[in-house]
């Protein structure tokens, strides 16, 4: 393998790791991200395994679906940043779950009060 092929494979590997990392941080399944990015689920899977390379427009669609800049998908992360990212991702997921549960409780409570019959 020549030098350019090795660099290309390394970049493809970095892209695949970053897509998966940002997807997991966002709390998306592969199916959800594929839908947001406008690509097929098998293609997203191949990207995350480092088997395929996206076109620039597909890369932009994935970045948009993840709410990141396209260049973030090919930017290396150091080990410390990866650990912080994992912790932040878990916190975000926990916060989203708590907010969703609170919203359901408020909605259920409001629905219960709205259905009560008025008596004079």
C-alpha positions as CSV (number, residue, x, y, z in Angstrom):
1,X,0.0,0.0,0.0
2,X,1.5,3.4,-1.0
3,X,1.7,6.4,1.3
4,X,-1.4,8.1,-0.2
5,X,-3.5,4.9,0.2
6,X,-2.5,4.7,3.9
7,X,-3.4,8.3,4.5
8,X,-6.8,7.8,2.8
9,X,-7.5,4.7,4.9
10,X,-6.5,6.6,8.0
11,X,-8.9,9.5,7.1
12,X,-11.7,7.0,6.3
13,X,-11.2,5.4,9.7
14,X,-11.2,8.8,11.5
15,X,-14.4,9.7,9.6
16,X,-16.1,6.5,10.6
17,X,-15.1,6.8,14.3
18,X,-16.3,10.4,14.4
19,X,-19.7,9.7,12.7
20,X,-20.4,7.0,15.2
21,X,-19.1,9.1,18.2
22,X,-21.2,12.1,17.3
23,X,-24.2,9.9,16.5
24,X,-24.0,8.2,19.9
25,X,-23.5,11.6,21.6
26,X,-26.7,12.8,20.0
27,X,-28.5,9.8,21.2
28,X,-29.5,8.8,17.6
29,X,-29.8,5.2,16.3
30,X,-28.2,4.5,13.0
31,X,-31.7,4.5,11.5
32,X,-32.5,8.0,12.9
33,X,-29.3,9.5,11.6
34,X,-29.7,7.9,8.2
35,X,-33.2,9.4,8.0
36,X,-31.9,12.9,9.1
37,X,-29.0,12.7,6.7
38,X,-31.1,11.5,3.8
39,X,-29.1,8.3,3.2
40,X,-29.8,4.6,3.5
41,X,-29.3,2.7,6.7
42,X,-26.9,0.2,5.0
43,X,-24.8,3.1,3.6
44,X,-24.5,4.7,7.0
45,X,-23.5,1.3,8.5
46,X,-20.8,1.0,5.8
47,X,-19.6,4.5,6.6
48,X,-19.4,3.7,10.3
49,X,-17.4,0.6,9.5
50,X,-15.0,2.5,7.3
51,X,-16.0,0.6,4.2
52,X,-17.4,3.5,2.2
53,X,-16.5,7.2,1.6
54,X,-19.3,9.8,1.3
55,X,-19.6,12.4,-1.4
56,X,-19.2,16.0,-0.2
57,X,-23.0,16.6,-0.2
58,X,-23.5,13.4,1.8
59,X,-20.9,14.4,4.3
60,X,-22.7,17.8,4.6
61,X,-26.0,16.0,5.1
62,X,-24.6,13.8,7.9
63,X,-23.0,16.8,9.6
64,X,-26.3,18.7,9.4
65,X,-28.1,15.6,10.8
66,X,-25.7,15.6,13.7
67,X,-25.7,19.4,14.1
68,X,-21.9,19.6,13.7
69,X,-19.7,21.2,11.1
70,X,-18.6,18.9,8.3
71,X,-14.9,19.4,9.2
72,X,-15.7,18.1,12.7
73,X,-16.3,14.7,11.2
74,X,-12.7,14.5,10.0
75,X,-11.0,16.2,12.9
76,X,-8.9,14.0,15.2
77,X,-9.8,13.9,18.9
78,X,-7.2,13.3,21.6
79,X,-7.9,10.7,24.3
80,X,-8.8,13.3,27.0
81,X,-11.3,14.9,24.7
82,X,-12.8,11.5,23.9
83,X,-13.4,10.8,27.6
84,X,-14.9,14.2,28.2
85,X,-17.1,13.7,25.1
86,X,-18.4,10.3,26.5
87,X,-19.2,11.8,29.8
88,X,-20.9,14.8,28.2
89,X,-22.9,12.5,25.9
90,X,-24.2,10.4,28.9
91,X,-25.1,13.6,30.7
92,X,-27.0,15.0,27.7
93,X,-28.8,11.7,27.3
94,X,-29.8,11.6,31.0
95,X,-30.9,15.2,30.9
96,X,-33.0,14.6,27.8
97,X,-34.6,11.6,29.4
98,X,-35.4,13.6,32.6
99,X,-36.9,16.5,30.5
100,X,-39.0,14.2,28.5
101,X,-40.3,12.5,31.6
102,X,-41.1,15.8,33.3
103,X,-42.9,17.0,30.1
104,X,-45.0,13.9,30.1
105,X,-45.9,14.3,33.7
106,X,-46.9,18.0,33.1
107,X,-49.0,17.0,30.1
108,X,-50.7,14.2,32.0
109,X,-51.4,16.5,34.9
110,X,-52.8,19.2,32.6
111,X,-54.9,16.7,30.7
112,X,-56.3,15.4,34.0
113,X,-57.2,18.9,35.1
114,X,-58.7,19.8,31.8
115,X,-61.0,16.8,31.8
116,X,-62.4,17.5,35.3
117,X,-66.1,18.4,35.3
118,X,-67.0,21.7,36.8
119,X,-69.5,21.6,39.6
120,X,-71.4,24.5,41.1
